[in-house]
């Protein structure tokens, strides 16, 4: 009868433990990806996008219809977003018959430098999201305050209010906005709503106060 040594028992136990741990990680990641998709749908609703639909020929690529241009969504399942996945995304974009305005690319943990360069060359706005960033709704945070993008007319009114006594033909909106407080494009709320550089936001605090910020 073959006798199993203590060292072999340990190796066998470690291998079994690793397989079980990997299985649990995969289950957790699957749940995280499902939650990320739910959050993407909420983001789409908040931005005024249409329903999220999956491309039939791609397991992990979806798209939003939008009034001006559609948005493509790729949720990569590998730990690192690879050139192969980026190529699949570009191929899918080439086959689409509707105009694309932006692409939301969701990855598990990191994006290689070469992939970033590929994505930067695409003729659409690219949003990169980690799965971990899409696990909760920022609007449900205890300190969340509504950030509302102002219309062109509202911005004009604000510029006039910030230029008291100045003749209408002497007011330079660009100069006025340049001196307004800024909010970074990387701000979580700005990213959630997809606001762009130059957008003017009205922030309504819970105490009734109002602040204005320009996205930088």
N, C-alpha and C positions, 0 to 999 in steps of 0.2 A: 504494500500500500504506500502511495506517495505521501510523504509528510510535508506540510507547508511550513516553512520557516517563519519566525517572527517578523523578519524584514519583509518577506513577501506578503504577509498579512497586512502589514502597515501600508505597503504600496497599493494593495488591493483596496484597502479602506479609503486611502487618499483619492484613488482614481474614482471610486464610487461617489465619494463626497463631492468631488469636482463636477461629475456628471449631474448630480442632483442640484448643485449650486447653479450650474449653467442653465439647467432646465427652469429653475426658479427665476433666474435673471431674464430668460426669454419670456416667461409668462408675465413678469413685471413690465418688460419692455413692450409687449403686445398691448397690455392695458394702457401704458403710457401713450402709445401711438393712437389708440382709440380715443383717449381723452384729448390728444392733440387735434385730431380730426373734428371732434365736437367743438373745440375752441376755435378752430378755423372757420367752422360754420357760423359761430357767434360773431367772429370778426367780420365775416362777409355780410351778415345782417346789419351790423353796426355801420359798415361802410356803404350800405345801400346796394350791395351786389345781389345778383340773382341766386337761385339755388345752386348748391355744389353738386356736380355730377362727375362720375368717373369715366375716363376714356376707356373704351372697350378693349383696346389692344394693349393697354398698360395697367398692370396690377396696382401700381402705387402713384398714378398720376391722375389728378382731377382738374376740373376747371370751373370757374365762375363765369356766368354771362354778366355783362355790365352794359349800361346804356351807351357809354362811349367806347369802351374796349374791354375785352374779356381778360380775366386773370387766370393764369395757369398755376396749379399747385402740385408740387412733387414732394412726397413723403418718403425719404430714403430709409430703408430698414437696416442698412449696414452701419457699423460703428462710426466709420469715417465716410463722408460723402466723396465718392470716387469719380475719376474721369469717365468711367463707363456710365455711371448714373447721369452725369452731366451731359454726356453724348445722347443718352436716351431722351433726356429733357429737350435738347435741341432738335432732335429728330421729330419728337411729338409736336414741337412748335412749328416746324416746317410743314407738317401735314395739316395743320389746322387751317380751316378756310376763313375763320373770323379773325378780326384784328385783335392783337394782344396788347394790353397796356402795361402789364407787370406780371412777374412770376414770384410766387412764394415758395421757397425751397426749405423744407424741413429736414434736419439731419439729427443724428443721434448724439454725437459728441463733438465732432470737429470737421473742418473743411480744409483740404490741402491747398497749398499756395497755388498750385497749377490749376486746380478747379476754380478757385476764386478768379484767376485771370481769365479763364474761359467764360465764366458767368459775366464778368465785367464787360466782355466784348459783345454780349447779346444786345440787340436793339430794343430792349424793354427794361423797365425798372425792376431790379431784383431785390427781394427781401429774403434775408437768411434768418431762419429761426431754429434754435435748438428745441428738441422735444421737451426738455425740462422747462422751457419758457412758456410752454403752451399747456400747462397743467391746471391753471386757475384763471378765472375771469378777473382782470384787473379792476373792473368796475365794482366788484364785490368787496374790495379791500376797505378796511375801516376808514382810511384816510383819503379815499378817492374823492375827487371833486370833478364834476363834469367839465370837459374841455371841448368847447364848441367852436368849429371853424366859422369865422365871420364871412359874410358875403362881401362882394366888392362894394356894394352900396353902404354896408355897415362900416367897412374900413374907411371909406371916404368921410363918413360922418365922424368917426373917431379921430381921423387926421385933423378935421376942422376944429374939433373940441380941444385938441392938443396944440392948436395954433391960434389962441385967442387974440383978437385984434389984428390979425394978419389979413391982408386983402386976398381974396380968393385966387387971383392970378399970381400971387406971390408965394403961395403954399407949394412946397415940394414934398409930395407924399413919401418919396423914397428917402429923403433926408430925415423926415419925421420918424418914419418906421425904423430907420437905422439907429435912432437914439432910444427906442423902446426896449424894455427888458426882453431877454431872449430865453427860449426853451430849446434844448437840444433835440435834434432829430432822433437821437438814441433814447430819449425818454420813453419809459414803458407805455405810457398813455398815448404819446404821439405815434409810437410804432403800432399799437393796437388798432388805432383808427386810420393808419396809413397816411397821416398828414405829411406834407412835403415842405421843403425849405421855402421860406417866404410866406407861408400861410400865417394868418393872424388869428390867434385863439382867444376866446373869452372864457376865463376860468371862474366858475361860480362856487364860492366857498359856502360851507354849511352855515356860517354866521351871517350870510346875506351880502358879504363884501364881494366885489368883482375885481379881477385882475386881468390884464391883457399881456399876452406874450407873442413874440414873433418866432417862428420855428427857424432855427439856424442849423 
